[in-house]
Amino acid sequence: MASKSFYAVIAGVGAGTGRSVAVKFSKAYPVVLLARKPESYNDIVAEIKQAGGEAIGISTDTGDPQSVAAAFAAIKKEFPNKKLAAAIYNVGAGRAIKSFLELKVEDLDESLANNARGLFNFAQNTLPQLLESVDDAPHPPTLLITGATASLRGSARFATFAAGKFAVRALGQSLAREFGPRGVHVAHIIVDGVIDIPRTKNYTVNDGKPDGKISADAIAESYWHLHQQHRSSFTQELDLRPYVEKF
C-alpha cells in the first residue's frame, strides 16, 4: 500500500538504475523524477502511472542551484501536503574517457558540476525536508547516493570522472556524519560493474558469463533495503558487483 502522505524524489533517471529505483519506490510512494530532458523520464512516468502508481517528471539541471530550487518549488505546488521520505541522487555525468593530456579543463568542470555540485544542490534542498520527516515517516528518511568504481580508485583515462566521484563520496560521508545522528539515513552505494541496460546489450563483460552485468532491478532492491533499515543499524556505504566481477 503506497503512502499518500510522503513522496520520493529521484535525480538522474533513464533506462537503467534511475528507472528501476523509480519503479521500486513508486510501489510505496508517489515519485518525482528529475532529469535534464523530458525524454529521460516521460516513458518512466507513463509506466508507473499505467501500473497504478503516481509519478511526475520535472526537467532539472542539478548542477544549477536555481534549476534545482525551481524544481522543488514545483514539487511543493504539486504535493503541498506531502513530506519527503526518500531522496536518491543518481546523477553520474562527466565520463570523458581520454588520456589525461587530451582532457580540457571543461571536462573536469563538467564532472564536478554534475557530480559534486549537483549532489550539493540536491542535498541542500532535500535534507531540510528529510529532517522534517524524522518523527513520522514510515521508514527513516533517507538520502541515497549512487557511486561507482571511480569513487574508490582513479583508473587510467578516467581522471575527471574519478575526481567527480571521489568528491561525491567525500560529501556523502560528511552528510552521513552530520545528519545520521539527527535521524536521516545517508548512504553511498558503489556500483562496481557494467549495468545491464539496452545501451550495454552488446557489451561483452566478464567473458559473457550469465549475470556478468549488474541487474538494474537488483540495484533498486538494494536501495529499497537501505531505505528500510532500522536506525540502530544504518549502512553508510554499500558496494554492489556481479559475483564474477574482479575487484
C-alpha positions in Angstrom: 0.0 0.0 0.0 1.5 3.3 -1.1 1.8 6.1 1.4 -0.1 9.1 0.2 1.4 11.4 2.9 5.0 11.0 1.7 6.8 11.1 -1.6 10.2 10.1 -3.0 12.4 12.0 -5.5 15.0 10.6 -7.8 17.5 12.8 -9.6 19.1 11.2 -12.7 16.7 8.9 -14.4 17.0 6.9 -17.6 16.8 3.3 -18.8 19.0 1.9 -16.1 19.3 2.4 -12.3 17.1 5.5 -12.3 14.2 3.8 -13.9 14.4 0.7 -11.7 14.7 2.7 -8.5 11.7 4.9 -9.5 9.5 1.9 -10.3 10.5 0.2 -7.0 9.9 3.3 -4.8 6.6 4.1 -6.7 5.1 1.0 -5.1 5.4 2.8 -1.7 5.2 6.5 -2.6 4.3 9.0 -5.3 7.6 9.6 -7.0 9.2 12.7 -8.6 11.7 12.1 -11.4 14.3 14.8 -12.2 16.4 14.8 -15.4 17.6 17.4 -17.8 15.4 16.2 -20.7 11.8 15.1 -20.7 12.6 12.1 -22.9 14.6 10.7 -20.0 11.6 10.5 -17.7 8.4 10.6 -19.9 8.3 6.8 -20.5 9.0 6.0 -16.9 6.3 8.3 -15.7 3.9 6.7 -18.1 5.0 3.2 -17.0 4.4 4.0 -13.3 1.0 5.5 -13.9 -0.1 2.5 -16.1 0.8 0.3 -13.1 -1.4 2.3 -10.8 1.3 4.5 -9.2 1.7 8.2 -9.1 4.6 10.0 -10.8 5.6 13.3 -12.2 8.8 14.4 -14.1 10.5 17.8 -13.9 13.3 18.9 -16.2 16.1 19.9 -13.9 19.9 20.6 -14.2 21.2 19.5 -10.8 24.4 21.4 -11.4 22.4 24.7 -11.4 21.2 25.7 -8.0 18.4 27.9 -9.5 17.1 25.0 -11.6 17.1 22.7 -8.5 15.3 25.3 -6.4 12.7 25.8 -9.1 12.2 22.0 -9.3 11.5 21.7 -5.6 9.2 24.8 -5.7 7.2 22.9 -8.4 7.1 19.8 -6.2 5.7 21.8 -3.4 2.9 23.1 -5.6 2.2 19.6 -6.9 2.4 17.9 -3.5 1.5 20.7 -1.0 0.7 18.3 1.9 3.3 15.6 1.3 6.5 15.1 3.2 9.7 13.7 1.8 10.5 10.1 2.7 13.5 9.3 0.3 15.8 11.2 -1.9 18.0 9.4 -4.4 20.9 11.1 -6.2 21.7 9.0 -9.3 23.5 11.6 -11.5 26.8 10.4 -13.0 27.8 12.6 -15.9 31.3 13.7 -16.9 32.5 10.3 -18.3 35.3 11.7 -20.6 37.4 8.6 -21.1 40.6 10.1 -22.5 44.2 10.3 -21.9 44.9 13.0 -19.3 46.8 15.1 -21.8 43.8 15.1 -24.1 41.5 16.5 -21.5 40.4 20.0 -21.2 39.6 21.9 -18.0 36.0 21.9 -19.2 35.9 18.1 -18.8 36.8 18.5 -15.2 34.3 21.3 -14.7 31.5 19.1 -16.2 32.3 16.2 -13.9 32.5 18.3 -10.8 29.3 20.2 -11.7 27.2 17.1 -12.4 28.6 15.0 -9.6 29.7 17.0 -6.6 28.0 20.3 -7.2 24.8 18.5 -8.3 24.7 16.5 -5.1 25.5 19.7 -3.1 22.4 21.4 -4.6 20.2 18.3 -4.3 21.1 17.7 -0.7 20.6 21.3 0.3 17.1 21.1 -1.0 16.2 17.6 0.3 17.9 17.5 3.8 15.7 20.1 5.4 12.6 18.2 4.2 14.1 14.8 5.3 14.7 16.3 8.8 11.0 17.3 9.0 10.0 13.7 8.3 12.1 12.1 11.0 9.3 11.8 13.6 6.6 10.3 11.5 8.0 8.8 8.3 7.2 5.1 7.7 11.0 4.4 7.4 13.9 6.5 8.4 14.1 9.5 6.0 16.8 8.5 3.5 19.3 10.2 1.2 20.9 7.6 -1.2 23.8 8.5 -3.4 24.9 6.4 -6.4 28.7 6.0 -6.7 30.9 3.9 -9.0 34.2 2.1 -9.2 35.7 5.5 -9.8 34.5 6.6 -6.3 37.3 4.4 -4.9 40.1 4.5 -7.5 41.2 6.7 -10.3 41.9 4.4 -13.2 43.9 5.4 -16.2 41.9 7.6 -18.7 39.2 8.2 -16.0 40.8 11.2 -14.3 37.9 13.7 -14.5 35.2 11.1 -13.7 37.1 9.8 -10.7 37.6 13.4 -9.5 33.9 14.0 -9.5 33.0 10.6 -7.9 35.7 11.0 -5.2 34.1 14.3 -4.3 30.7 12.8 -4.2 31.8 10.1 -1.8 33.5 12.6 0.5 30.5 14.8 0.5 28.3 11.8 1.3 30.5 10.8 4.2 30.3 14.3 5.7 26.5 14.4 5.3 26.2 10.9 6.9 28.2 12.0 9.9 26.2 15.3 10.4 22.7 14.1 9.7 22.7 10.4 10.7 22.7 11.4 14.4 19.6 13.5 13.6 17.7 10.6 12.2 18.4 10.9 8.4 20.0 7.9 6.8 22.6 8.9 4.3 24.2 6.1 2.3 26.6 5.9 -0.6 26.3 2.9 -3.0 29.3 1.9 -5.1 28.1 0.2 -8.3 31.1 -1.7 -9.5 30.5 -3.1 -12.9 28.5 -2.7 -16.1 24.8 -2.3 -15.6 22.5 -4.5 -17.8 20.6 -1.9 -19.9 19.7 -1.5 -23.6 22.8 0.6 -24.2 25.1 -2.2 -22.9 23.2 -5.1 -24.6 26.1 -5.9 -27.0 28.9 -5.3 -24.4 30.9 -8.5 -23.6 31.5 -8.3 -19.9 33.2 -10.8 -17.6 33.7 -13.2 -20.5 30.0 -13.2 -21.3 29.1 -15.2 -18.2 25.4 -15.2 -17.1 24.7 -12.3 -14.8 28.1 -10.8 -15.5 26.4 -7.5 -15.8 24.6 -5.9 -12.9 20.8 -6.1 -12.9 19.3 -2.6 -12.5 16.3 -4.1 -10.7 18.6 -5.8 -8.3 20.3 -2.5 -7.6 16.8 -1.0 -6.9 16.1 -3.8 -4.4 19.3 -2.9 -2.5 18.3 0.8 -2.5 14.9 -0.2 -1.0 16.6 -2.3 1.6 18.8 0.7 2.6 15.7 2.8 2.9 14.0 0.3 5.2 17.0 -0.1 7.6 16.3 0.5 11.3 18.2 3.4 12.7 20.1 1.1 15.1 21.9 -0.4 12.1 22.4 2.2 9.3 24.7 1.3 6.4 26.8 4.2 5.4 28.4 2.6 2.3 27.4 -0.4 0.3 29.2 -1.9 -2.7 27.5 -3.9 -5.4 29.1 -6.0 -8.1 28.4 -9.2 -10.1 29.6 -12.4 -8.5 32.3 -12.7 -11.2 33.5 -9.1 -11.2 37.2 -8.7 -10.4 37.9 -6.1 -7.6 
